Amino acid sequence: MLLAHDGHSPRIDPSAYVAPNAVICGDVSIGPGCRILFGAQVIAEGGSIRLGRDCIVMENAVLRSSERHSLSIGDHCLVGPNTHLVGCTLEEEVFVATGAAIFHSAHVGKGSEVRINGVVHLKTRLEPGATVPIGWVAVGDPAQILPPDEHEKIWAIQQPLDFPLSVYGFQRADADMRKITRSLSEKLASHAQDSTCD
């Protein structure tokens, strides 16, 4: 399903394929030879989403942008099933495995791999050719790649990045779920005006 959002309609190269139950919404550009498979969601909310040539987005992947964070995927990237990418940049030839997550303002270098259930956190920069092992967490710039049981080390790097401020616009001390959900509710209300594209 193709949806116009906030005055923007998706642009899909004629050689690309979008599965009938995938959703492409808003300021999205899908390059030649791309394949967007069943159940995938590519939702631009304020920022743009750009997919280069021959990108594969597998089943049930979620790709999102926001007002503060556009999303860009270079040529020849594969985004695995049940992944979550939001407001990040993938250079060319990146492999993102099943269940991985890459967050706001992260930058993944050419030829990198984020393996099954790997995480690339907010504002993290992975060098070209880097590998995030199965279930591990990359955090910081330059990235430190840590096992998930090293929470204190991960948090020591992650806390100063101030996720609530970067993503929701609230200082950590002022961020609570009431403020966050009210703010998101107001922004997401604009989807009530979405329309299907011909």
PyMOL commands that set and color helices and strands:
alter all, ss='L'
color gray80, all
select helices_A, chain A and resi 151-161+163-168+177-193
alter helices_A, ss='H'
color red, helices_A
select strands_A, chain A and resi 2-4+11-12+17-18+23-25+28-30+35-36+41-44+49-51+56-57+62-65+71-73+78-79+84-86+89-90+95-96+101-102+107-108+113-114+119-120+125-126+131-132+137-139+144-146+195-196
alter strands_A, ss='S'
color yellow, strands_A
deselect
rebuild
show_as cartoon
